[in-house]
Amino acid sequence: MTDLVLTTADGVRLAARWWWPPPGAHDAGEAVVVVHGFCGRKDGPEVEMIAVRQAAAGRRVLTFDLRGHGGSEGATTLGFRERLDVDAAVAAARADADVVVVVGASMGGVASIDHLAGATTDPAAGDGRWRADGAVVVGTPAQWRVPRSTRGVMAVALTQTRVGRALAARRLGTRVAARPERGASPVERIARVTRPVAVVHGLADRFVSPGAARLLFEAASEPRLLDLVPRMGHGFTPAAVEPVATAVGWIVDELARDGRAGASGRPV
């Protein structure tokens, strides 16, 4: 593992970490950028499970603390400006990889969709090469609706009240921006994506309904994949590790089948 610092287009410094394939593993020439959800961490156990599994497949894995989380600067906007964080991570991953796939959970999935939709393509690139080649979104909401559940009420309290934001900062190490912008819903954004997208969702998810996954899948363009996983809860859970690995492999295969170019301009 190697720690580093990323800087976003709006000047926010993000704490990040590279996870390398084990010694002797085949170097696939691919990188995976893992984007955690609300109150997650670059080195949290749920992120580590995904990173270790991908590294074992010969891929370089970049994890990072989204703005307002852990060792990163700024305040979380609950998915709106986090797209800039994903932009910065993908740009770093492009340095040595022909193929870059983003894997985002929940709020991280929202940011991954927005990144892939090209809302913040690096103007210096011009051709969109700083965007990822595909994305796996896990337990990601389709619309800006808070679930009518105990967890939903807690989420509202933590993000939309002054006391809740103070508690999130003090107890959870997550700094939440007051009244962040929302913009278009994830289901509207995913319709603009022109690269492979896999939607992975747990049928036991009690925070975001599996119906959200169906909406995202239906709005996405081909090639697309939908995987509704039995007994899987919300986001990066142990039950998500293998479905995510399968989805990343599917994206790589789709890119190879279509002869799409990666960062180097060579067919992948």
C-alpha positions in Angstrom: 0.0 0.0 0.0 1.1 3.5 -0.7 -0.5 6.7 0.6 -0.8 9.8 -1.5 -2.7 13.1 -1.7 -5.0 14.1 -4.6 -6.1 17.6 -5.4 -9.5 18.3 -7.0 -10.3 20.9 -9.6 -11.7 23.1 -6.9 -8.6 22.8 -4.7 -9.7 20.2 -2.1 -6.9 17.9 -0.9 -8.0 14.3 -0.6 -6.2 11.5 1.4 -5.8 8.5 -0.9 -4.2 5.1 -0.9 -2.9 2.7 -3.6 -3.4 -1.0 -3.1 -1.0 -3.1 -5.2 -1.4 -6.6 -6.7 0.4 -9.2 -4.5 3.9 -10.3 -5.5 3.9 -12.6 -8.5 0.4 -11.6 -9.6 -0.3 -11.0 -13.2 -0.4 -7.2 -14.0 -3.6 -6.7 -15.9 -2.8 -3.1 -16.9 -6.1 -2.1 -15.3 -7.0 0.1 -12.3 -10.0 0.2 -10.1 -11.1 3.4 -8.3 -13.2 2.6 -5.2 -15.6 5.3 -4.0 -17.0 4.8 -0.6 -20.4 5.9 0.7 -21.5 8.4 3.3 -19.4 8.1 6.5 -17.0 5.7 4.7 -13.2 5.7 4.6 -10.5 4.8 2.1 -9.2 2.1 4.5 -12.5 1.1 6.1 -13.2 -2.6 6.3 -15.9 -2.5 3.7 -13.6 -0.7 1.2 -10.7 -2.9 2.1 -12.7 -6.1 1.1 -13.3 -4.7 -2.4 -9.7 -3.4 -2.8 -8.0 -6.6 -1.7 -10.2 -8.7 -4.0 -9.5 -6.5 -7.0 -5.8 -6.4 -6.3 -5.7 -10.2 -6.2 -7.0 -10.1 -9.8 -3.9 -8.2 -10.8 -5.5 -4.7 -10.8 -4.1 -1.6 -9.1 -6.7 -0.2 -6.8 -7.0 3.5 -5.7 -9.2 4.3 -2.7 -9.6 7.7 -1.2 -11.5 9.7 1.4 -14.3 11.8 -0.2 -14.3 15.4 0.7 -15.4 16.0 4.3 -14.5 12.4 5.3 -11.5 11.1 7.2 -8.2 12.7 6.2 -9.6 14.8 3.3 -10.4 18.5 3.4 -13.7 20.2 2.8 -17.3 19.1 3.6 -19.4 16.5 1.9 -22.1 17.7 -0.4 -23.8 14.3 -0.4 -22.9 13.5 -4.0 -23.0 16.8 -5.8 -19.4 18.1 -5.8 -18.0 14.7 -5.0 -17.9 14.1 -8.8 -14.8 16.4 -8.7 -13.2 13.9 -6.2 -13.8 11.0 -8.6 -12.4 13.1 -11.4 -9.1 13.6 -9.5 -8.9 9.9 -8.6 -9.5 8.7 -12.1 -6.8 11.2 -13.4 -4.3 9.7 -11.0 -5.3 6.1 -11.9 -4.8 7.0 -15.6 -1.0 7.4 -15.1 -0.2 3.7 -15.5 -3.4 2.0 -16.5 -4.9 1.4 -19.9 -8.3 0.7 -18.4 -9.9 2.5 -15.4 -13.1 1.3 -13.8 -14.9 3.2 -11.0 -16.7 1.2 -8.3 -19.0 3.4 -6.1 -21.4 2.6 -3.3 -24.5 4.6 -2.4 -23.4 8.3 -2.4 -20.1 7.1 -4.0 -22.3 5.6 -6.7 -24.0 8.9 -7.3 -20.7 10.6 -7.7 -19.4 7.9 -10.0 -22.5 8.2 -12.3 -22.0 12.0 -12.5 -18.3 11.6 -13.3 -19.0 9.1 -16.0 -21.8 11.3 -17.4 -19.0 13.8 -18.2 -20.4 16.7 -16.1 -16.8 17.7 -15.2 -14.6 16.4 -17.9 -11.1 18.0 -17.6 -11.2 20.8 -20.2 -7.5 20.2 -20.9 -8.3 16.7 -22.1 -10.9 17.7 -24.5 -11.8 14.2 -25.6 -13.1 12.9 -22.3 -10.1 10.6 -21.6 -10.0 11.6 -18.0 -13.3 9.9 -17.5 -13.3 6.2 -16.4 -14.0 3.5 -19.0 -16.9 2.1 -17.1 -18.5 2.1 -13.7 -20.0 -0.4 -11.2 -22.6 1.3 -8.9 -23.6 -0.5 -5.8 -26.7 0.2 -3.7 -27.1 3.6 -5.4 -30.3 5.7 -5.2 -32.1 6.6 -8.4 -33.9 9.7 -7.1 -33.6 12.2 -4.3 -35.9 10.5 -1.9 -35.2 9.6 1.7 -36.4 6.2 2.6 -39.2 6.0 5.2 -37.3 4.0 7.7 -35.3 4.4 10.9 -32.1 4.6 9.0 -33.7 7.2 6.7 -34.7 9.3 9.6 -31.2 9.1 11.1 -29.7 10.1 7.7 -31.9 13.2 7.6 -31.0 14.1 11.2 -27.3 13.8 10.5 -27.3 15.8 7.3 -30.1 18.3 7.6 -29.9 19.6 11.1 -27.2 21.7 12.8 -27.1 19.3 15.8 -26.8 16.3 13.5 -24.0 17.8 11.4 -22.1 18.6 14.6 -22.6 15.0 15.8 -21.5 13.6 12.5 -18.3 15.7 12.6 -17.5 14.9 16.2 -18.5 11.2 16.4 -18.2 10.0 12.8 -15.4 12.2 11.5 -17.7 13.3 8.6 -18.2 17.0 8.0 -21.4 17.8 6.2 -22.1 21.0 4.2 -25.2 22.8 5.2 -27.9 22.7 2.5 -25.8 21.4 -0.4 -27.0 21.6 -3.9 -28.7 18.6 -5.5 -28.9 19.0 -9.2 -30.3 16.3 -11.5 -31.2 13.0 -10.0 -29.0 10.0 -10.5 -31.5 8.4 -12.9 -31.4 11.5 -15.1 -27.6 11.6 -15.0 -27.1 7.9 -15.9 -29.0 8.5 -19.1 -26.1 10.6 -20.3 -23.5 7.9 -19.7 -22.1 6.3 -22.9 -19.8 3.8 -21.3 -20.5 0.4 -19.8 -22.4 0.5 -16.5 -23.1 -2.4 -14.1 -25.8 -1.8 -11.4 -25.3 -4.1 -8.4 -27.9 -4.0 -5.6 -28.8 -6.1 -2.6 -32.3 -7.6 -2.4 -31.9 -7.3 1.3 -31.0 -3.6 1.1 -33.2 -1.8 3.7 -31.9 1.7 2.9 -32.2 2.0 -0.8 -34.9 -0.1 -2.4 -33.9 -2.6 -5.2 -36.4 -0.7 -7.3 -33.8 2.0 -7.6 -31.5 -0.4 -9.3 -34.1 -1.3 -11.9 -34.7 2.4 -12.6 -31.0 3.1 -13.1 -30.6 0.0 -15.3 -33.6 1.0 -17.5 -32.3 4.5 -17.9 -28.8 3.4 -18.8 -27.6 2.9 -22.4 -26.1 -0.4 -23.6 -23.9 -2.0 -22.7 -25.4 -2.3 -19.2 -25.7 -5.0 -16.6 -28.1 -5.5 -13.7 -27.3 -7.8 -10.8 -29.8 -8.1 -7.9 -28.1 -10.1 -5.2 -30.0 -12.2 -2.7 -29.2 -11.7 1.0 -27.0 -8.6 0.2 -27.6 -5.5 2.3 -26.7 -1.9 1.5 -23.5 -0.9 -0.2 -20.1 -2.6 0.2 -21.0 -5.6 2.3 -19.2 -9.0 2.3 -22.0 -10.3 0.0 -21.1 -7.6 -2.5 -17.4 -8.5 -3.0 -17.9 -11.3 -5.6 -20.7 -9.6 -7.5 -18.6 -6.5 -7.8 -15.6 -8.5 -9.0 -17.9 -10.1 -11.6 -19.2 -6.7 -12.7 -15.7 -5.3 -13.1 -14.7 -8.3 -15.2 -17.8 -7.8 -17.3 -16.8 -4.2 -18.0 -13.3 -5.1 -19.0 -14.7 -7.8 -21.3 -17.1 -5.4 -22.9 -14.3 -2.9 -23.6 -12.2 -5.6 -25.2 -15.1 -6.8 -27.3 -15.8 -3.3 -28.6 -12.1 -2.4 -29.1 -12.5 0.8 -27.1 -9.3 2.7 -26.3 -8.0 3.3 -22.8 -5.7 6.0 -21.5 -2.8 5.1 -23.8 -4.9 5.2 -26.9 -4.3 1.5 -27.5 -7.2 -0.8 -27.9 -8.1 -2.6 -24.7 
